[in-house]
Amino acid sequence: MKRVLTFTFMVFIFSTALAQKFNWNKNQVIAHRGAWKKNKFPENSIASLNEAVRLGCYGSEFDVWMTLDKVLVVNHDAEFQGLTIEKVNYADLLTKTMSNGEKIPTLESYLLEGKKQKTTRLILEIKPSKISKERGLELTDKCVEMVKKLGVIDWTEYISFDYDYCKRILSLLPKAKVAYLNGDKSAEQMKADKLTGADYHYSVYQKDNWIENAQKLGLTVNAWTVNTAPEMQWLLAHHVEYITTNEPELLFEELKKTPVANGWKLKWADEFDDKGLPLSKNWSYDVGGNGYGNNELQYYTDADTTNALVKKGNLLITAVKADKDRNHYTSARLVSKNKVDVKYGRIEVRAILPKGRGLWPAIWMLPSNAKYGGWPKSGEIDIMEHVGYKPDTVFGSVHTEKFNHVIKTQVTKGIALDPYSAYHVYAVEWFADRIDFFVDDQKYLTFKNTKKGAGEWPFDQDFHIILNLAVGGNWGGQKGIDDAVFPATMKVDYVRVYQK
């Protein structure tokens, strides 16, 4: 019995050692052609691979071709410094040199270099042959053969724009991680063919629920090639598993900033990726020209594309000089009431504000059921307000029965920035004990629950989101109106609601 126990213990130790052999980086970052851009390494070079490893990327992507004499080499394009790879011998390629002195890597040398570390995956892209399907399938076979020969099965994942190549890999290595690149197959088709993931251009995922559907089927979702912070943040908010980028350093910085990193989970979003009027499932309109309690001068229209239009990924709320009833301006005020109601969470809106004296754009929230009575008893949360005669400042405010502007006790604070030339993210993080106000990553105001009752803290009920652009009014019109600024547009990139 003692021998059996000893043997069992040794097997356990051995198995545990094998299980701990690898320590793959746990992040979403895949360096496209290696991490080459910042330090000006050649793409698909050994140097760019090693830099991806040094940065701690989950994976380093590279591309494989086959020469005329059937040597597998790593290069992105079909040509290497003027030589068409599939039409020349490997010796011909060796007459050329990369900018850092490297020769074009063979697949063998690239995989052996990657094998020296155990933290970054090798994402092997098999390039579709320009000569024939048969040649491409032969390349696929040889890639898998090389991976097996060098003992790097555990390091290697596969991608290709050719669906037949993907299926061929799985016929040779049924447990391989294989993702398709071209964007023309449904998640259901890939699941049926036993692929493990989709690796599509990020625009494909902007279709309603594409990501959620793929993940429910058990597929991983990777997006290429994502090089700007807004695109990265959109994908991170929607919980994609991987992002392929030429800017891995930027993506690592954005990973630190994303609300997801702080425990927030996206519950609802409008990314304004449609066209025409805003989606009726998300938004209704406050309509009329009664001044809205502030002596505002605009008439808010009902579902009129002159004033509310979704175009090129933005919601455009536009104030124009036009007569409507007794008003001489029209604009729009969108409300999510009874469609998207929120109690606690992070509410953020990315927007560019219109410039001009007399304009009063706002991103704010009101109670959906007015639990404690009419304004201000049930509260108001102003995520962002701006008046055109103060061009360098935006404001966050809270209104309650005890704290409001009518009795000059409102809780408010301004923060200096240029709201016109670039997008900013305006946000609140609303908890049971406080509301924090942010512009971009900077917290500039906190309103705490005093626990003295609804007169000071009515924020324990559902609120809805309001987006509007007012003209004039008690605050916005204090310095008059410059009619030369019309039409004036507030551009909203997205509205997102997170909760923990």
ZAMARGU-4260 file (C-alpha; in steps of 0.2 Angstrom, whole numbers, plus 5000, padded with zeros to 4 digits):
<rodrens>
0) 5000/5000/5000 | 5014/5012/5004 | 5022/5009/4987 | 5005/5013/4979 | 5003/5029/4989
5) 5021/5034/4985 | 5018/5031/4966 | 5001/5041/4967 | 5009/5055/4976 | 5024/5056/4963
10) 5011/5056/4949 | 5002/5070/4957 | 5018/5080/4959 | 5023/5077/4941 | 5005/5081/4934
15) 5005/5097/4945 | 5022/5102/4938 | 5016/5100/4920 | 5000/5110/4924 | 5011/5124/4930
20) 5022/5124/4915 | 5014/5138/4907 | 5009/5155/4914 | 5000/5163/4899 | 4997/5182/4901
25) 4979/5185/4906 | 4974/5200/4896 | 4966/5205/4879 | 4981/5211/4870 | 4987/5203/4854
30) 5001/5212/4845 | 4998/5213/4827 | 5014/5207/4818 | 5022/5208/4834 | 5025/5224/4844
35) 5034/5234/4831 | 5027/5251/4829 | 5033/5261/4844 | 5051/5256/4843 | 5051/5255/4824
40) 5055/5236/4823 | 5052/5227/4807 | 5034/5219/4806 | 5034/5201/4809 | 5052/5201/4814
45) 5060/5191/4829 | 5063/5208/4837 | 5044/5213/4836 | 5040/5195/4843 | 5052/5198/4858
50) 5045/5215/4861 | 5027/5208/4862 | 5034/5195/4875 | 5042/5209/4885 | 5027/5219/4885
55) 5017/5205/4892 | 5004/5203/4878 | 4993/5188/4878 | 4998/5184/4860 | 5009/5190/4846
60) 5002/5187/4828 | 5012/5183/4813 | 5009/5178/4795 | 5016/5163/4786 | 5019/5160/4767
65) 5027/5146/4757 | 5041/5150/4745 | 5043/5142/4728 | 5054/5129/4735 | 5042/5126/4749
70) 5051/5134/4764 | 5039/5142/4776 | 5043/5160/4780 | 5035/5174/4791 | 5030/5190/4782
75) 5013/5200/4781 | 5013/5204/4763 | 5014/5193/4748 | 5030/5202/4743 | 5046/5204/4753
80) 5055/5219/4747 | 5050/5217/4729 | 5050/5198/4728 | 5034/5188/4727 | 5037/5175/4740
85) 5027/5161/4732 | 5037/5164/4716 | 5055/5164/4722 | 5066/5152/4731 | 5071/5155/4750
90) 5088/5159/4744 | 5082/5174/4734 | 5074/5181/4750 | 5090/5180/4759 | 5097/5193/4747
95) 5086/5205/4756 | 5088/5212/4774 | 5076/5220/4786 | 5079/5237/4793 | 5086/5231/4809
100) 5098/5218/4800 | 5087/5203/4802 | 5084/5191/4787 | 5066/5186/4784 | 5062/5173/4798
105) 5058/5155/4793 | 5043/5148/4802 | 5055/5136/4811 | 5066/5150/4818 | 5051/5160/4823
110) 5043/5146/4833 | 5059/5141/4841 | 5061/5159/4847 | 5044/5159/4853 | 5047/5143/4862
115) 5060/5151/4873 | 5046/5159/4884 | 5030/5153/4892 | 5019/5168/4894 | 5014/5174/4876
120) 5004/5164/4864 | 5010/5163/4846 | 4995/5167/4834 | 4999/5159/4818 | 4990/5167/4803
125) 4990/5156/4787 | 4990/5167/4772 | 4979/5162/4757 | 4989/5157/4743 | 4989/5168/4727
130) 4992/5153/4716 | 4979/5140/4721 | 4968/5133/4734 | 4978/5117/4734 | 4995/5126/4738
135) 4986/5135/4752 | 4980/5118/4759 | 4998/5112/4757 | 5005/5127/4767 | 4992/5123/4781
140) 4998/5105/4782 | 5016/5110/4783 | 5012/5123/4797 | 5004/5110/4808 | 5018/5098/4804
145) 5031/5111/4809 | 5021/5115/4825 | 5021/5097/4830 | 5039/5094/4825 | 5045/5108/4836
150) 5034/5104/4851 | 5025/5121/4851 | 5007/5114/4851 | 5004/5122/4867 | 5010/5139/4862
155) 5001/5140/4845 | 4984/5146/4840 | 4978/5148/4822 | 4969/5161/4811 | 4966/5162/4793
160) 4955/5172/4780 | 4952/5155/4771 | 4938/5145/4780 | 4944/5129/4772 | 4961/5131/4780
165) 4953/5133/4797 | 4944/5117/4795 | 4959/5108/4788 | 4969/5113/4804 | 4955/5105/4815
170) 4955/5089/4805 | 4974/5088/4809 | 4973/5095/4827 | 4956/5093/4833 | 4960/5102/4850
175) 4968/5117/4841 | 4962/5135/4845 | 4956/5141/4827 | 4948/5157/4823 | 4941/5164/4806
180) 4945/5181/4800 | 4935/5185/4785 | 4919/5191/4794 | 4906/5182/4782 | 4902/5166/4793
185) 4889/5166/4807 | 4893/5162/4824 | 4882/5147/4822 | 4891/5140/4807 | 4908/5142/4815
190) 4902/5133/4831 | 4895/5119/4820 | 4912/5117/4811 | 4921/5116/4828 | 4930/5133/4826
195) 4934/5140/4843 | 4932/5158/4839 | 4929/5173/4828 | 4942/5185/4824 | 4933/5199/4813
200) 4935/5217/4810 | 4928/5226/4824 | 4914/5234/4813 | 4906/5217/4811 | 4903/5216/4830
205) 4893/5232/4830 | 4878/5223/4824 | 4865/5220/4837 | 4870/5207/4850 | 4884/5199/4838
210) 4896/5197/4852 | 4884/5191/4865 | 4877/5178/4853 | 4894/5171/4849 | 4899/5170/4867
215) 4883/5161/4872 | 4888/5148/4859 | 4905/5146/4867 | 4916/5155/4854 | 4929/5168/4859
220) 4928/5185/4851 | 4944/5194/4844 | 4943/5210/4835 | 4956/5217/4822 | 4965/5229/4819
225) 4960/5241/4833 | 4972/5256/4835 | 4962/5270/4843 | 4956/5272/4861 | 4938/5274/4857
230) 4937/5258/4848 | 4947/5249/4861 | 4935/5255/4875 | 4920/5250/4865 | 4926/5232/4863
235) 4932/5231/4881 | 4915/5238/4887 | 4907/5224/4877 | 4918/5211/4885 | 4928/5204/4869
240) 4941/5191/4874 | 4955/5198/4863 | 4959/5214/4853 | 4973/5213/4839 | 4982/5230/4838
245) 4997/5239/4831 | 4997/5249/4847 | 4999/5236/4861 | 5006/5250/4873 | 4990/5260/4870
250) 4979/5246/4873 | 4988/5242/4890 | 4985/5260/4895 | 4966/5259/4890 | 4964/5242/4900
255) 4969/5252/4916 | 4956/5265/4912 | 4941/5254/4907 | 4926/5254/4919 | 4927/5235/4917
260) 4944/5235/4926 | 4936/5243/4941 | 4922/5230/4942 | 4909/5238/4932 | 4899/5227/4920
265) 4890/5235/4905 | 4871/5233/4907 | 4865/5244/4892 | 4872/5255/4879 | 4867/5265/4863
270) 4882/5266/4852 | 4872/5276/4838 | 4878/5264/4825 | 4861/5265/4815 | 4855/5278/4803
275) 4841/5290/4804 | 4831/5294/4819 | 4837/5287/4836 | 4831/5270/4840 | 4813/5271/4847
280) 4817/5256/4859 | 4829/5268/4868 | 4823/5285/4866 | 4807/5296/4867 | 4805/5315/4865
285) 4800/5329/4876 | 4790/5340/4865 | 4785/5358/4865 | 4791/5376/4868 | 4785/5381/4885
290) 4802/5386/4892 | 4804/5370/4903 | 4804/5380/4919 | 4820/5390/4913 | 4813/5402/4901
295) 4822/5393/4887 | 4818/5399/4869 | 4818/5383/4859 | 4804/5372/4853 | 4808/5354/4856
300) 4802/5344/4841 | 4795/5326/4840 | 4806/5313/4830 | 4812/5326/4817 | 4829/5322/4809
305) 4832/5341/4808 | 4835/5341/4826 | 4839/5323/4831 | 4849/5312/4818 | 4860/5297/4820
310) 4874/5297/4807 | 4892/5290/4806 | 4892/5283/4823 | 4885/5299/4832 | 4869/5305/4838
315) 4868/5323/4832 | 4856/5335/4842 | 4855/5351/4832 | 4848/5368/4837 | 4842/5378/4822
320) 4835/5395/4819 | 4817/5392/4814 | 4800/5397/4818 | 4789/5385/4827 | 4773/5390/4836
325) 4779/5406/4846 | 4797/5400/4846 | 4811/5405/4835 | 4823/5391/4837 | 4820/5372/4836
330) 4830/5358/4845 | 4828/5341/4852 | 4827/5333/4870 | 4829/5314/4870 | 4823/5305/4886
335) 4825/5286/4890 | 4811/5286/4903 | 4802/5269/4904 | 4814/5262/4891 | 4830/5263/4900
340) 4828/5267/4919 | 4843/5266/4931 | 4845/5265/4949 | 4864/5266/4954 | 4878/5262/4942
345) 4890/5271/4931 | 4882/5282/4918 | 4894/5289/4905 | 4892/5299/4889 | 4905/5303/4876
350) 4902/5319/4867 | 4908/5335/4858 | 4898/5351/4863 | 4893/5365/4852 | 4901/5382/4853
355) 4892/5398/4854 | 4885/5411/4866 | 4867/5407/4870 | 4868/5388/4869 | 4865/5376/4884
360) 4869/5358/4881 | 4865/5346/4894 | 4867/5327/4899 | 4857/5324/4914 | 4845/5313/4924
365) 4827/5315/4932 | 4817/5302/4942 | 4806/5291/4932 | 4792/5290/4945 | 4795/5305/4956
370) 4794/5295/4972 | 4795/5310/4983 | 4785/5323/4973 | 4788/5336/4960 | 4804/5345/4956
375) 4815/5347/4966 | 4809/5335/4979 | 4813/5319/4969 | 4830/5325/4964 | 4840/5329/4948
380) 4857/5323/4943 | 4866/5334/4930 | 4880/5324/4923 | 4886/5338/4912 | 4880/5356/4909
385) 4888/5369/4898 | 4883/5387/4894 | 4891/5395/4879 | 4896/5411/4887 | 4908/5401/4898
390) 4918/5392/4884 | 4931/5384/4895 | 4920/5376/4908 | 4908/5361/4911 | 4898/5358/4926
395) 4891/5344/4937 | 4877/5347/4949 | 4864/5339/4960 | 4847/5346/4964 | 4836/5341/4979
400) 4823/5349/4990 | 4836/5356/5002 | 4849/5358/4988 | 4844/5367/4973 | 4847/5383/4962
405) 4830/5391/4966 | 4835/5393/4984 | 4854/5395/4979 | 4859/5380/4988 | 4863/5368/4974
410) 4878/5357/4975 | 4888/5361/4959 | 4906/5362/4953 | 4914/5367/4936 | 4929/5359/4928
415) 4940/5368/4915 | 4942/5360/4898 | 4940/5363/4880 | 4923/5354/4876 | 4923/5359/4857
420) 4938/5352/4848 | 4938/5334/4855 | 4927/5321/4863 | 4926/5320/4882 | 4918/5306/4893
425) 4906/5314/4905 | 4901/5302/4919 | 4893/5299/4936 | 4896/5284/4947 | 4880/5283/4958
430) 4881/5273/4974 | 4869/5271/4989 | 4880/5282/4999 | 4887/5295/4986 | 4887/5301/4968
435) 4904/5304/4960 | 4906/5316/4945 | 4920/5313/4931 | 4926/5321/4916 | 4937/5308/4907
440) 4947/5300/4921 | 4946/5315/4933 | 4934/5315/4947 | 4930/5333/4952 | 4914/5332/4963
445) 4907/5320/4976 | 4889/5322/4983 | 4887/5311/4999 | 4872/5304/5006 | 4869/5313/5022
450) 4856/5300/5028 | 4845/5315/5034 | 4831/5309/5023 | 4824/5312/5005 | 4825/5331/5007
455) 4844/5329/5005 | 4845/5312/4997 | 4831/5307/4985 | 4843/5296/4975 | 4836/5279/4980
460) 4824/5277/4965 | 4825/5274/4946 | 4831/5289/4936 | 4831/5291/4917 | 4844/5299/4905
465) 4841/5315/4896 | 4851/5323/4881 | 4846/5340/4875 | 4852/5356/4868 | 4843/5371/4874
470) 4844/5389/4868 | 4844/5404/4879 | 4835/5402/4896 | 4839/5409/4913 | 4857/5402/4913
475) 4861/5399/4895 | 4854/5415/4889 | 4862/5427/4903 | 4874/5435/4890 | 4862/5434/4875
480) 4862/5424/4860 | 4873/5424/4845 | 4862/5420/4830 | 4878/5417/4820 | 4881/5400/4828
485) 4866/5391/4821 | 4864/5378/4816 | 4873/5371/4832 | 4876/5352/4835 | 4880/5342/4850
490) 4888/5326/4844 | 4885/5311/4856 | 4896/5296/4852 | 4888/5284/4864 | 4878/5282/4880
495) 4883/5268/4892 | 4876/5261/4908 | 4887/5250/4919 | 4882/5242/4936 | 4892/5231/4948
</rodrens>
